[in-house]
């Protein structure tokens, strides 16, 4: 191979990597899920995953919160099940937050 062949190879590689980068940016901007966030900035989220616990390689417990109410789900390969529904969410401050407040109060 001669020098022009190597130069053509490097330019073709740079071109292909550039196309991949541009495609990635366009996909991030306009791809699936780009316009799905319908909540306004500063608005509190209505849906969230509180905690996930793996039981074994195939099953896990997921605690989901929706509008201040929690639901316990059992997810597995054979199917998904609602274990407990309409659990009132605990809104009391957590241990970490209480410790942080206690540290701030000390002189």
C-alpha positions in Angstrom: 0.0 0.0 0.0 1.2 3.5 -0.8 0.9 6.7 1.1 -2.3 7.9 -0.8 -4.0 4.6 0.1 -3.2 5.1 3.8 -4.4 8.7 3.6 -7.6 7.6 1.9 -8.2 5.0 4.6 -7.7 7.5 7.4 -10.0 10.0 5.8 -12.7 7.4 5.2 -12.4 6.2 8.8 -12.7 9.8 10.1 -15.7 10.4 7.8 -17.5 7.2 9.1 -16.7 8.1 12.8 -18.0 11.6 12.1 -21.3 10.2 10.7 -21.7 7.9 13.7 -21.2 10.9 16.0 -23.6 13.1 14.2 -26.2 10.2 14.1 -25.7 9.7 17.9 -26.3 13.4 18.6 -29.4 13.5 16.4 -30.7 10.3 18.0 -30.2 11.8 21.5 -32.0 15.0 20.4 -34.8 13.6 18.3 -34.9 9.9 19.0 -37.3 7.8 20.9 -38.2 9.3 24.3 -36.9 12.8 23.3 -40.3 14.5 23.7 -41.8 12.3 26.4 -40.9 14.5 29.4 -44.1 16.4 29.7 -43.6 17.8 33.2 -42.5 21.4 33.7 -39.1 22.2 35.3 -39.5 22.4 39.1 -42.6 20.3 39.1 -42.5 17.3 41.4 -42.3 13.8 39.8 -45.5 11.7 40.1 -43.9 8.4 39.4 -40.7 6.8 40.7 -39.0 3.6 41.7 -38.4 3.8 45.5 -36.4 0.6 46.0 -35.4 -2.6 44.2 -34.5 -5.9 45.9 -33.2 -8.9 43.9 -34.6 -12.1 45.4 -32.7 -14.4 43.0 -31.4 -14.4 39.5 -34.9 -14.4 38.0 -37.1 -12.5 40.5 -37.0 -9.1 42.1 -39.3 -7.0 44.3 -39.8 -3.4 43.2 -41.4 -0.7 45.3 -43.0 1.9 43.0 -44.4 5.3 44.2 -47.2 7.1 42.3 -48.8 10.2 43.7 -47.6 9.5 47.2 -49.0 5.9 47.2 -46.6 3.0 46.9 -47.2 -0.4 45.2 -45.0 -3.5 45.8 -44.5 -5.5 42.6 -42.9 -8.9 42.1 -41.2 -9.0 38.7 -40.0 -12.3 37.2 -39.6 -14.2 34.0 -42.9 -16.1 34.2 -45.0 -13.0 35.0 -45.4 -9.9 37.1 -47.5 -9.7 40.2 -48.8 -7.0 42.5 -47.9 -8.1 46.0 -49.3 -5.2 47.9 -51.1 -2.1 46.6 -52.0 1.3 48.0 -49.3 1.5 50.6 -49.2 5.0 52.1 -45.8 6.5 51.5 -43.7 7.2 54.5 -43.1 11.0 54.3 -41.1 11.2 57.5 -37.5 12.4 57.1 -35.0 9.6 56.6 -32.1 8.7 58.9 -29.5 10.5 56.8 -31.5 13.7 56.7 -32.1 13.6 60.4 -28.3 13.1 61.0 -27.5 16.1 58.7 -30.0 18.3 60.6 -28.5 17.2 63.9 -24.9 18.1 62.7 -26.1 21.5 61.6 -27.6 22.3 65.0 -24.4 21.5 66.9 -22.1 24.5 67.6 
